[in-house]
């Protein structure tokens, strides 16, 4: 059992059912998600904030039960942060291959869709004068940032919550139409461990764009084969989550919010894994 009061980091790991519970890592605090949301981990971050869970710790974070299928496993993430002397404001997971692109640029290239036109308008409406094309945004993916608690609260109060409130405004029909456009995303098979190392070695000589194009085709092919990707989400399950039998833009926009806010505020970050 976790003695939360003695932990410097409160990192919650989300699970949904018995299968996902068995995949949870005991170094984290297991958290059963009571409801599915098109905002994925971001809704849980808000829920935990509202429940007063962001207290009695120096760093806070939320990860999914699939974290070690996406990035290289670290046996003791809190120890990694402590041994780094907590030198950074947050620690993040880079894309499995590793990239210097921001989440916005990487996802737009990967998915070949517009993910920034409406977010730029919302940032401006909320009073943030920033340029997504020029801002030095770190490649923090998957919503797996482990951040100083005081800064995480700042982010939630001043960007995450108001941004989500605007995205939920049903009177903004143009925004809603944009958000609910289908996203051609296929949940990637596990590429960590030996499989990932072999794939990296085979593709390391290719230029970035050629490499990404190959990976995109490979992902789409493997992602649709059940035996290669047992974690593929069915259209029915997606409908339960997003309201549509496909991925919508909500989660892809939200994935990029934290690193954008961190860059705007000048917070320092370091990858804990890729």
N, C-alpha and C positions, 0 to 999 in steps of 0.2 A: 504493500500500500504506500502511496506517495505521502510524504510529509511535506506538504506544499509550503509551509511557513519557512522551511529551511532551504528551499530551492532559490537560487539566484535567477533561474529562468523558469517561467511557466509556459511550457509549450504543449498545446492541446492537439491531440490527434483525433481527427473526426472519423467515425465509422457509422455504418447505416444498418447493418444486419450481422448475423452470426459469422458469415464468411469474412466480411471486412473486419470484424472485431478480432478474429484470429490472426489477421495480418498486422495488428497494431504492435508497435515497438514499446516494450516496458519502460524505456527511458522517457517516454512522453506520458502526458495525462490523457487517458482515453476519454473521449466525449462522444456520446451517442447523439447524432443529429436527429432531433424530433420531427423535422420536416425538410423536404427538398426545396431548393430555391434556385432560380435561374441565375442568381448571383454567386452560387457555389460558396466557397469559404468566406466570402465577404459578408454574407448575411450572418454567418456564425460568429465572425469577429464582432459584428454589431451586437449580437445577442449576448456574447460573453461580456462585452463592455457594459451593457445594460444590467447584467446580473452581478456586476461588481467584481468580476474575476480578475481585473487588471490591477491588482493590489498585492502588496507584500512580495513583490518581485522586482528585480532590476530590469529584466528583459522579458518580453512577451511575444508569443507567436502562435500561429495555427497552421497545421499541416494536415494533409489527407492521409488516409490509410495506404495510399499508393505511392507515398513519397519515395521509397527506396526502389520502386520500379522506374522512377523518372530520373533520379540522380544517384550518384555513388554513395553507398551507405557510410555513415560516420557512426561508430559505436557509441560515442558519448558527445553529443552536440553541445551540451552545457559545458563540458570540460574543454572543448575546443574554444569556446568563447572566453572562458576564464583564463585558459593558458595564453590566449591572445591579449590578456590583461584588459579585456573589454575596451580595446583601443578604438573601436568603431561604434558608430551610432546604430548600425544594423548589420546583420549578416544574412546573406541571401543565397538562393539556389540559381545558378546559371542554367541555361538550356543544356540538355544532356551532352551536346557536342561541344558546347562552349562557343560563345559569340561575343563580339563587342557591340553588336547592334542593340538599340533599345528594344523593349518589348513591342512598342508600336511598330517599328520598322521590321523586326523579325516576323511578327505575326501577319503584317500586311503582305510581306514578300511570300511567306509560307502559304497564306490562304488566298492571295490575289483578290482581296476585297478592300473596300474603304472602311477603316476603323477610326479615322481621326476627324472627319469633317464635323460631326456633331459634338464630340468631346471638346474641340477647339471653341465652339460656341458656348458650351456650358462653362468651361474654364473662364471665359471672358465674362459671362453673366455673373459668376461668383466672385469676380474682381481679381482674378489672377492674370496678370500680364506676362505671358510666357510664350515661347516659340517652340513647339514640339519638334520642329525640324532642326533647331540649333541647340536646344538644351542638352547638356551632357547627362543623359539618363542611363544609369547602370542597368545591365541585363539581368534584372531580378525577376525571375519567372515563377509561375505557379501559385502566387500568393504566399510563398513559404518564407517570408521575411521574419527574422527574429530581431526585434527592435527594442531599444530602450523604452520602457513603459511610458514615461512622461511624453516622449516624442510620438509614440503610437497613439496616445490619447489625443494629442494635438492633431494628428492626421485624421482620426475618426471624427472629431468634433468640427474641424474646419474644412474638411474635404469629403471624406467618405460618406458621411451621413447626408450632407446637403446635396452632393452629387447624385446619390441614389434617390433622394426625394424628387429631384428634377426628372430622373429617368422613369420614375413611377407616375409622373403626371400624365394622366390619360387624356387631358384636354389638348396636349401637344401632339396632334395627330401625325404631323410630319415626322416628329422624333420617334413616335411609336412605330410608324411604318418602317423607318430606318433600322430601329433596334431589332425588329422581328424579321428582318430579311434573313433567309437561310444562309448559314455559314458552312462551306464545304469542308468541314473538319472531321477527320477520322481519328479517334483516340489511338495514340501510338502504342504498338506492342512494347514490351519491356526491352530496353536497349542498354541496360546497365550490366555491369559484370563483364564476363569474358566476351559475350556477344557484342557489347558496345565497343570494347577494346579492339576486337577484330575488325569491326566495321570502320572505326576511326582510322586504323592502320591502312585499310584498303583505300580509303577515300582521301587521306591526308595530302596527297599530291595534287588533288584537283583544286582549281581556283574556287573561291568562296561561292560564287553564284552557280557554277556548274555542280559543285558539291550539294548545295541546297536543292537544286533542281532534281538531282538524282535521289536525294533523301525524300523529297516530297513524293515522287513517283513510287518509291519503295514503300513509304509509309501508307500510301493509299492502297497499294496492292496487298501488303501484309495485314493492314488494319481491317480489311474486309474478309479475311479468312479466319474463321472462328478458332481453329486449332492453333493458329499463330498469335491470335489476339483474343484470349478468353475474356478480357475486360471490355470488349466492345459494348457500347450502350445501345440497346434496342430502340427502335422508333417509339414503342409504347412507353418505355422508361423515360425517354427524352421528353415525351409529351407530359409525363407526370412532373418533370422538373421544370421545363421551359414553357409548357402550355402548347407546344408545337412538336410534331414528330421529327424535329431536327434541332441542331444547335442554333441558338440566336446570338446576337452580338453582345448581349449583356455581359457575360462572363469574360469575354475577350477584352472589352473596354475596361472592366474592373481590374483585370490582371495587371494593367499598365498604370493604374492610378498611384499606387504607393511609390514605385520608383520615380515617377514624375514629380510627386510632391517632395520626395526626399531630395531630388536634384534642385528643385525650386528653392528649398530651404537650406541647401548646402550641407546636408547631412553626409557623413562618411559611411561607406559600406564596403564589405569584403565578402567574397563568395565562400560559403562553407562547403560547397560541393557542386559537382556538375555531372 
